Amino acid sequence: MSEPAAGATSAPEKPGRVLDPDGRPAFGPFTPSQFPPRFDPEDEVIKRGLDPEDEIIEVGVAIVGGGTAGLATANRLLQLLADDPELTEALGEVPVAVIEKAKTCGGHIMSGAVMVPEPLLELYPNLTREDWRKLKFAFGEVKKDAVYVLPNGKRAIKLPVPPPNFANHGNEVVSVAALARYQQQLAEDAGAYVLTETAATRLIVEDGRVVGVRSGDKGRGKEGQELSNFEPGTDIKAKVTVLAEGNWGHLTGAAIREFDLAENREPQIWELGVKEVWKVPKPLDRVIHTLGPWPLKTSKKYGQIGGTWIYPMKDETTGDDLVSIGFVVDLGYKDATTSAHDLLQLFKTHPMVREILDGGERVAWSAKALPGGGYWSMPKLSMPGAVLVGDAGGLVDTVSLKGVHHCIQSGKLAAEAIYRSLKGQAPLSKYEAAVETSSTGKALWATRNTRQPLEKGFFKGAPLSGLGVATNGHALSGRWPWHRNDEQPMFIGDTKNAYPKPDGKYIFDKLSSVYISGNATRDDAPNHIRIEKHVPREIAETWVWMCPAGVYELPEDAPKSGRVDVIVNYTNCVQCGAITAKGGRLTPPEGGDGPLYTIA
């Protein structure tokens, strides 16, 4: 995993390249990495030392992020502390604190999601799968699988047997947003202090060790001025800090840079998923995945990799039949007009999909980036005083579209390592070995080289990728490299020409989608998105099409080529994080801003 370039200058250009007065390339092809925003982690994220004791909050363990990984860490640690009153007392009045920037835990997270059930059953042994469904975060065990190849927008060829990576029989369809809300309840019942609507904006480092985090200010205006309701942030001191921020966390990226956690690793690469939930008149009886090539372009020139899912969801408390449908695209694409949101709308025009959704109603929408680099892109998972869990550590197997159970597993292992560390029984770094030898580590190792061949294009890469899956990784030996998403040269292509026009009933635009996400960012909040606003048209178009929430916009009179000025509608932002992978930087908004996902 690698940190975006800091400051206003990019990496050295090739000798002989013509530069403009700002030191940027004057002629294309252009890559997003050549136009980084002005951002310095040392000044803006890392804080050297704590404030005076009478101005800080002191906790035992601070967990940044109230998603499935962070809350698994909290709940497992609280289980261990319940049998150890001496250590609990030593950790102070607040032994475990969870710091979550959304209005509620789970408010900013989404996934497909089909989950391997065992880690959740192990973490909460008193809860059965029937209990999960009554609690409305699980929607049914997978009984059937189907995988289709879509050669075009009309045909669907069903594979006789699903590939091993898409075998989901016995897994559970879940909502990670709803699961996190229930995990929050369990954590609070067990004694955790959960600070929602609180953004952790700075990582506090003292004598080479993480000693806590600082919460963000509240009540600042557009220009950063203090409003009448201004509240300054506070240093939160902790014996151990857990970074569970999910995809490309603000503090996680700075920690990776500060402690060289990505040394000798491949760069992290990212994918963007857009999801809709539909209430449908007839139940779907199976989990469906499609492998393409449609609706993506198959040529290596476009650099498009992605796929879809359609999952059945039965709400047993209401009797409603729901369907989760989504599209995921790798953010290493080269055609600037690639849009995960619009590709999902195009996918819905396929007759196979129309038959499933016909007569239904869209009831939810969400979007989120996820780490896709797998084993070789995983950073070191520990540093003095802190650990990374879940997506923050890159613990996602995108070959199998699985990450939820890895988040839970890593949280459980982190809690156990933290407990032993606090007891003086083992160093915190033992957590890394525990992950490596766990089912999570083994799964990521097996798929370590399986996604990289797809960078060769669909027809050249898919057979190699399939060989890697079929042989559990053995056929693709060695270490296959990744290329950073923001180092792809961009061009304005024709992918956009196929996108259907919104009708507000079946095909939807981005702004109506943001509206149903529950987004509640106040209009006079400071801008939390960093981009270089005067960029080549190719880079500007990349951001405009990429963003699922319509954050980036070009003026109607913008020139058709050359440098253009980008408008940033930051109050639309749903915190998906894709901009950080493609040349910009997402920083934390004011606590409580952003979407409020419910069944994402």
C-alpha positions in Angstrom: 0.0 0.0 0.0 1.4 3.4 -0.9 0.8 6.9 0.2 -0.2 9.5 -2.5 2.5 12.0 -3.4 2.7 14.9 -1.0 3.0 18.6 -1.9 2.4 20.2 -5.2 5.1 18.5 -7.3 4.9 15.1 -8.9 7.5 12.4 -9.4 10.5 13.4 -11.7 9.6 13.4 -15.3 11.4 11.5 -18.0 14.4 13.4 -19.5 13.4 15.6 -22.4 9.7 16.0 -21.3 8.4 19.5 -21.8 7.1 21.0 -18.5 4.8 24.0 -17.9 5.8 26.8 -15.6 4.4 24.8 -12.6 6.7 21.9 -13.4 3.8 19.8 -14.7 3.9 18.0 -18.1 2.9 20.4 -20.9 1.8 17.6 -23.3 0.1 14.3 -22.9 -0.5 11.5 -22.4 -1.3 12.6 -18.8 -1.6 10.5 -15.7 -3.5 11.6 -12.5 -0.3 11.2 -10.5 1.3 14.1 -12.4 -1.3 16.5 -10.8 -1.3 15.8 -7.1 -3.1 18.2 -4.7 -1.3 20.3 -2.2 -1.2 18.0 0.8 1.5 17.3 3.3 0.8 14.4 5.7 3.6 15.6 8.1 1.9 19.0 8.6 -1.8 17.9 8.3 -2.0 14.4 9.6 0.9 13.5 11.9 0.8 15.3 15.3 4.1 15.2 17.3 3.2 14.8 20.9 0.1 15.1 23.1 -1.5 18.3 24.5 -1.2 18.9 28.2 -2.8 16.3 30.4 -5.7 18.5 31.5 -6.7 19.0 27.8 -6.9 15.4 26.7 -9.2 12.4 26.9 -7.4 9.2 28.1 -8.7 5.7 27.0 -7.3 2.2 27.1 -7.7 1.2 23.5 -8.8 3.6 20.8 -10.4 2.1 17.7 -10.7 4.4 14.7 -13.6 3.2 12.6 -17.0 1.7 13.6 -17.2 -0.8 10.7 -17.2 -4.6 11.0 -13.5 -4.9 11.6 -13.2 -2.2 14.2 -16.3 -3.4 16.1 -15.1 -7.0 15.9 -11.9 -5.8 17.6 -13.9 -3.9 20.3 -16.2 -6.8 21.0 -13.5 -9.5 21.2 -11.4 -7.3 23.4 -14.3 -6.6 25.7 -15.0 -10.4 25.9 -11.4 -10.9 27.1 -11.6 -8.0 29.6 -14.8 -9.3 31.1 -12.8 -12.1 32.6 -9.9 -9.9 33.7 -11.1 -7.1 36.1 -7.5 -6.2 37.0 -6.6 -5.3 33.5 -9.9 -3.6 32.9 -9.3 -1.4 35.9 -5.8 -0.6 34.7 -7.2 0.7 31.4 -9.1 3.4 33.2 -12.7 4.6 33.1 -12.9 4.0 29.3 -11.1 0.7 28.5 -12.3 0.7 24.9 -13.4 3.6 22.7 -14.7 3.5 19.2 -14.4 6.7 17.1 -16.7 6.8 14.1 -17.2 9.8 11.8 -20.7 8.8 10.5 -23.9 9.5 12.4 -24.0 5.8 13.4 -21.7 2.9 13.1 -22.1 1.4 9.6 -23.3 4.7 8.2 -20.5 5.0 5.6 -19.9 1.4 4.7 -21.3 -0.9 2.0 -20.5 -4.3 0.5 -22.4 -6.8 -1.7 -22.4 -8.8 0.5 -22.1 -12.6 0.6 -20.3 -13.5 3.8 -18.5 -16.7 4.9 -20.3 -17.2 8.3 -17.7 -19.0 10.5 -15.8 -16.0 11.8 -19.0 -14.2 12.9 -20.3 -17.4 14.5 -17.0 -17.8 16.4 -17.0 -14.1 17.6 -20.6 -14.2 18.8 -21.2 -17.9 19.7 -24.6 -17.2 21.4 -26.1 -15.9 18.1 -27.4 -18.4 15.6 -27.9 -17.7 11.9 -31.7 -17.5 12.6 -30.9 -14.8 15.2 -29.0 -12.8 12.5 -32.1 -12.7 10.3 -34.4 -11.6 13.1 -31.9 -8.9 13.9 -32.2 -7.8 10.2 -28.5 -7.8 9.2 -28.7 -11.2 7.4 -31.1 -12.2 4.6 -30.7 -15.9 3.9 -28.3 -18.7 3.3 -27.1 -19.2 -0.2 -28.7 -22.4 -1.7 -27.8 -21.9 -5.3 -25.1 -20.2 -7.4 -25.1 -19.2 -11.0 -22.3 -17.6 -13.0 -22.9 -16.1 -16.5 -20.6 -14.9 -19.2 -22.2 -11.9 -21.0 -20.8 -11.6 -24.5 -23.0 -8.6 -25.3 -26.1 -6.7 -24.0 -28.5 -9.4 -25.0 -27.1 -12.8 -24.4 -26.1 -14.6 -21.2 -24.2 -17.9 -21.2 -24.5 -19.8 -17.9 -21.4 -21.8 -16.9 -22.2 -25.4 -16.1 -20.3 -25.2 -12.8 -19.4 -22.0 -11.0 -15.7 -21.4 -10.7 -14.3 -22.2 -7.2 -14.0 -18.5 -6.3 -17.7 -18.0 -6.9 -18.9 -21.0 -5.0 -21.1 -19.5 -2.3 -23.3 -22.4 -1.2 -23.8 -22.2 2.6 -22.6 -18.6 2.9 -24.9 -15.8 4.1 -26.2 -12.7 2.3 -25.8 -9.7 4.7 -25.9 -6.0 5.0 -22.6 -4.7 6.5 -24.2 -1.4 7.5 -26.9 -3.2 9.5 -24.3 -5.6 10.9 -22.2 -2.8 12.2 -25.1 -1.1 13.9 -25.8 -4.4 15.8 -22.1 -4.8 16.6 -22.2 -1.2 18.0 -25.1 -2.2 20.3 -23.2 -5.2 21.6 -20.0 -3.2 22.2 -21.9 -0.5 24.1 -23.7 -3.1 26.2 -20.3 -4.6 27.0 -18.9 -1.2 28.1 -17.4 0.4 25.0 -17.5 4.2 24.7 -18.7 4.8 21.1 -18.1 8.3 19.8 -20.2 8.7 16.7 -20.2 11.9 14.5 -16.5 12.2 15.5 -13.8 12.3 12.8 -10.2 11.3 13.8 -8.1 13.7 11.8 -4.6 13.4 13.2 -2.4 10.5 14.3 -0.4 11.4 17.4 3.2 10.1 17.4 5.6 10.5 20.3 9.1 9.1 20.5 8.5 6.8 17.5 5.3 5.4 18.8 1.6 6.0 18.2 0.0 7.3 21.4 -3.4 8.2 20.2 -5.4 10.3 17.7 -6.9 13.8 17.6 -10.5 14.4 16.8 -11.5 17.0 14.2 -12.9 20.4 14.9 -16.7 20.9 14.5 -18.5 24.1 13.5 -16.2 25.6 11.0 -17.4 27.5 7.9 -16.5 27.2 4.3 -13.3 29.1 4.7 -12.3 27.4 7.9 -13.6 30.2 10.1 -15.0 29.4 13.6 -18.8 29.6 13.6 -21.0 30.3 16.7 -21.2 26.5 17.4 -17.5 25.9 17.0 -16.0 23.0 19.1 -12.2 22.3 18.8 -10.9 18.8 18.4 -9.4 16.9 21.3 -6.4 14.6 21.7 -7.4 11.1 22.6 -4.6 9.3 24.3 -4.5 5.5 24.1 -2.2 2.6 25.2 -3.0 1.0 21.8 -4.6 2.5 18.7 -6.5 0.4 16.1 -6.8 1.8 12.6 -10.0 0.3 11.2 -10.8 3.1 8.8 -11.7 0.9 5.8 -10.5 1.7 2.3 -7.7 4.2 2.2 -8.1 5.7 5.6 -6.8 9.2 6.3 -4.7 8.1 9.2 -3.8 4.8 7.8 -2.1 6.3 4.7 -0.1 8.6 7.0 0.8 5.7 9.3 2.0 3.6 6.4 4.3 6.5 5.3 5.5 7.3 8.8 6.5 3.8 9.7 7.5 2.5 6.3 4.8 -0.2 6.5 4.7 -0.7 2.7 8.5 -1.2 2.3 9.1 -4.0 -0.2 5.3 -4.3 -1.0 3.5 -3.8 -4.2 1.4 -0.6 -4.4 -2.2 -1.0 -3.3 -4.7 -0.8 -6.1 -8.4 0.0 -5.7 -11.8 -0.9 -7.1 -15.0 1.1 -6.9 -18.4 -0.6 -6.3 -21.8 0.9 -6.8 -24.8 -0.9 -5.4 -28.6 -0.7 -5.5 -31.1 -2.6 -3.4 -34.5 -3.3 -5.1 -37.8 -4.5 -3.6 -39.0 -7.0 -6.2 -42.4 -8.7 -6.8 -40.9 -12.2 -7.1 -38.1 -13.8 -5.1 -34.7 -14.5 -6.6 -33.6 -18.1 -5.7 -29.8 -17.9 -6.3 -26.7 -15.8 -6.1 -25.6 -14.5 -9.5 -22.3 -13.2 -10.7 -21.3 -12.2 -14.3 -17.8 -12.3 -15.8 -18.3 -10.1 -18.8 -16.8 -9.1 -21.1 -19.9 -6.9 -21.5 -20.6 -4.2 -20.5 -16.8 -3.4 -20.3 -14.4 -2.9 -23.2 -12.2 -5.9 -23.8 -9.2 -4.1 -25.3 -6.1 -3.5 -23.1 -6.3 0.1 -24.4 -9.2 0.8 -22.1 -7.8 -1.0 -19.1 -11.2 -2.0 -17.8 -11.6 -4.9 -15.3 -14.8 -5.5 -13.4 -17.8 -7.6 -12.7 -21.3 -7.7 -11.3 -23.4 -9.3 -8.6 -27.1 -10.0 -8.0 -27.9 -11.3 -4.6 -31.3 -12.4 -3.1 -32.3 -10.8 0.2 -35.4 -12.0 2.1 -36.6 -9.7 4.9 -38.1 -12.3 7.2 -39.7 -9.7 9.5 -41.7 -8.0 6.7 -41.8 -10.7 4.1 -40.4 -8.4 1.4 -38.2 -9.9 -1.3 -35.2 -7.7 -2.0 -32.3 -7.9 -4.4 -28.8 -6.5 -4.0 -27.4 -5.6 -7.4 -24.0 -4.0 -8.0 -21.1 -3.3 -10.3 -17.4 -3.2 -9.4 -14.7 -1.6 -11.6 -11.0 -1.7 -11.1 -9.7 1.9 -10.8 -6.7 1.2 -13.0 -8.8 1.9 -16.2 -7.5 4.3 -18.9 -10.7 5.6 -20.5 -11.6 8.7 -18.6 -15.3 8.1 -19.3 -15.5 4.9 -17.3 -18.2 5.2 -14.7 -19.1 2.5 -12.2 -22.5 4.1 -11.6 -23.4 4.3 -15.3 -22.0 0.9 -16.0 -24.4 -0.4 -13.4 -27.3 1.4 -15.1 -26.2 -0.2 -18.4 -26.0 -3.6 -16.9 -29.6 -3.3 -15.8 -30.7 -3.0 -19.4 -29.6 -6.6 -20.0 -32.7 -8.9 -20.5 -31.6 -11.3 -17.8 -31.4 -8.4 -15.3 -34.7 -6.8 -16.4 -36.5 -10.1 -15.8 -35.3 -10.0 -12.2 -36.0 -6.4 -11.4 -39.2 -6.0 -13.6 -42.0 -4.5 -11.6 -39.7 -3.7 -8.7 -38.7 -0.5 -6.9 -35.3 0.8 -6.0 -35.1 1.4 -2.2 -31.4 2.1 -1.6 -28.2 3.1 -3.3 -24.6 3.2 -2.0 -21.0 3.4 -3.3 -17.6 2.6 -1.9 -14.0 1.9 -3.0 -12.2 -1.2 -1.8 -8.6 -2.4 -1.8 -7.9 -4.9 -4.5 -4.2 -5.5 -4.4 -4.4 -8.6 -2.2 -1.5 -10.4 -0.7 1.5 -8.6 -2.3 -0.1 -5.1 -1.5 -0.7 -5.8 2.2 1.3 -3.4 4.3 2.8 -4.5 7.6 -0.1 -4.7 10.0 1.5 -3.4 13.1 3.7 -0.5 14.3 4.7 0.7 17.7 1.5 1.3 19.6 -1.0 0.5 16.7 -2.3 -2.1 14.3 -4.3 -2.1 11.1 -7.4 -4.3 10.7 -9.8 -5.1 7.9 -9.8 -3.1 4.7 -7.3 -0.7 6.2 -4.8 -3.5 6.0 -5.9 -4.5 2.5 -7.5 -7.8 3.8 -9.8 -8.3 0.8 -9.9 -11.2 -1.6 -11.3 -9.6 -4.7 -10.9 -12.7 -6.7 -13.7 -14.3 -4.6 -15.4 -10.9 -3.9 -14.9 -11.6 -0.2 -13.8 -9.3 2.6 -16.4 -9.2 5.4 -15.3 -12.4 7.1 -11.7 -11.3 6.8 -12.5 -8.0 8.5 -14.1 -9.9 11.4 -11.3 -12.4 11.6 -8.6 -9.7 11.6 -10.5 -7.8 14.3 -10.7 -10.8 16.5 -7.0 -11.6 16.0 -6.0 -8.0 16.7 -8.0 -7.9 19.9 -6.3 -11.1 21.1 -2.9 -9.7 20.3 -3.7 -6.4 22.0 -4.8 -8.2 25.1 -1.6 -10.3 25.3 0.4 -7.1 24.7 -1.3 -5.2 27.5 -0.7 -8.2 29.8 3.0 -8.2 28.9 2.8 -11.7 27.4 3.8 -10.9 23.8 4.7 -8.0 21.6 1.9 -6.4 19.5 3.7 -7.4 16.4 2.7 -11.0 16.9 -0.6 -9.9 15.4 1.0 -10.1 11.9 2.0 -13.7 12.3 -1.5 -14.5 13.5 -3.0 -13.1 10.4 -0.5 -14.7 8.1 -1.3 -18.2 9.5 -5.0 -17.7 9.7 -7.7 -18.6 7.1 -7.5 -15.0 6.0 -3.7 -15.1 5.3 -4.0 -18.5 3.6 -6.9 -17.2 1.3 -5.0 -14.1 0.3 -1.8 -16.2 -0.4 -3.8 -18.6 -2.6 -5.0 -15.7 -4.8 -1.8 -13.6 -4.7 -1.2 -13.6 -8.4 -4.7 -14.2 -9.8 -5.9 -10.7 -10.5 -2.7 -9.2 -12.0 -3.1 -11.1 -15.4 -6.3 -9.2 -16.1 -4.2 -6.1 -16.7 -3.3 -7.7 -20.0 -6.9 -7.4 -21.2 -9.9 -9.7 -20.9 -9.0 -12.3 -23.6 -5.3 -12.6 -22.7 -5.7 -12.2 -19.0 -8.8 -14.2 -18.2 -7.4 -17.6 -19.0 -4.3 -17.0 -16.8 -6.5 -15.7 -14.0 -8.7 -18.8 -14.3 -5.7 -21.0 -14.2 -4.6 -19.4 -11.0 -8.1 -19.9 -9.4 -8.2 -23.6 -10.6 -4.8 -24.4 -9.1 -5.3 -22.5 -5.9 -2.5 -20.1 -6.9 0.1 -22.8 -7.6 0.2 -22.3 -11.4 1.2 -18.6 -11.1 4.3 -18.7 -9.1 6.6 -15.8 -8.1 5.6 -12.3 -7.4 3.5 -10.6 -10.0 3.6 -6.8 -9.8 0.8 -4.2 -9.7 0.7 -0.7 -11.3 -0.6 2.2 -9.3 -4.1 3.3 -10.4 -3.0 7.0 -10.6 -0.1 6.2 -13.0 -2.3 5.0 -15.8 -2.2 7.4 -18.8 -5.8 8.7 -19.4 -7.6 9.4 -22.6 -11.2 10.5 -23.4 -12.7 7.4 -24.9 -16.1 6.2 -26.0 -17.3 4.1 -23.1 -19.8 6.9 -22.2 -21.6 6.5 -25.5 -23.2 3.3 -24.3 -24.7 4.6 -21.1 -28.5 4.7 -21.0 -30.3 8.0 -20.3 -32.0 8.2 -16.9 -35.7 7.9 -16.7 -36.1 8.2 -12.9 -37.9 4.8 -12.7 -35.4 2.1 -13.8 -32.3 4.0 -14.9 -31.1 6.7 -12.4 -28.8 9.6 -12.5 -26.1 10.2 -9.8 -27.8 13.1 -8.0 -31.1 11.2 -7.4 -29.0 8.3 -6.1 -27.1 10.5 -3.7 -30.5 11.8 -2.4 -31.6 8.3 -1.3 -28.2 7.6 0.4 -29.2 9.8 3.3 -26.4 12.2 2.7 -26.6 15.1 5.1 -23.5 17.2 4.6 -24.2 20.8 5.5 -23.9 23.4 2.7 -21.5 25.6 4.7 -19.1 22.9 5.8 -15.4 23.2 4.8 -14.3 21.4 1.7 -12.8 18.0 2.7 -11.7 17.0 -0.9 -8.2 17.9 -2.2 -7.6 18.0 -6.0 -5.5 20.2 -8.3 -8.4 22.2 -9.8 -6.6 23.4 -13.0 -5.7 20.2 -14.9 -5.8 18.8 -18.5 -9.2 17.9 -19.8 -8.3 14.2 -19.7 -7.8 14.3 -15.9 -10.8 16.4 -15.3 -13.1 14.1 -17.3 -11.6 11.1 -15.3 -12.8 12.6 -12.0 -16.2 13.8 -13.4 -17.1 10.3 -14.8 -15.5 8.3 -12.0 -17.3 9.9 -9.0 -20.6 8.1 -8.3 -22.0 11.1 -6.5 -21.5 13.9 -9.1 -19.0 15.8 -6.9 -16.8 16.9 -9.9 -18.1 19.1 -12.6 -16.8 21.1 -15.6 -18.2 24.6 -16.5 -20.3 24.6 -19.7 -17.8 26.9 -21.3 -14.8 24.8 -20.4 -12.4 24.4 -23.4 -12.6 21.0 -25.2 -8.9 20.4 -24.8 -6.0 21.7 -22.8 -6.3 22.9 -19.1 -9.7 23.2 -17.6 -11.0 24.3 -14.1 -12.8 21.7 -12.1 -15.8 22.6 -9.9 -16.0 20.5 -6.6 -19.5 20.0 -5.3 -18.1 18.5 -2.1 -21.4 18.4 -0.2 -22.6 15.6 -2.6 -19.7 13.4 -1.4 -20.6 10.0 -0.1 -17.1 9.2 1.2 -16.4 6.4 -1.3 -12.7 7.2 -1.4 -12.1 6.7 -5.1 -10.6 10.1 -5.7 -7.6 9.2 -3.5 -6.8 6.3 -5.8 -7.1 8.4 -9.0 -5.0 11.5 -8.2 -6.8 13.4 -5.5 -7.2 13.1 -1.7 -10.2 12.5 0.5 -9.8 13.9 4.0 -12.3 13.4 6.8 -15.3 15.7 6.7 -16.8 17.1 9.8 -18.2 14.4 12.1 -21.7 13.4 11.1 -21.4 14.5 7.5 -21.8 12.1 4.6 -24.3 9.3 3.8 -26.3 7.3 6.3 -26.5 3.8 4.7 -29.0 1.4 6.2 -29.1 -1.8 4.2 -25.9 -1.3 2.2 
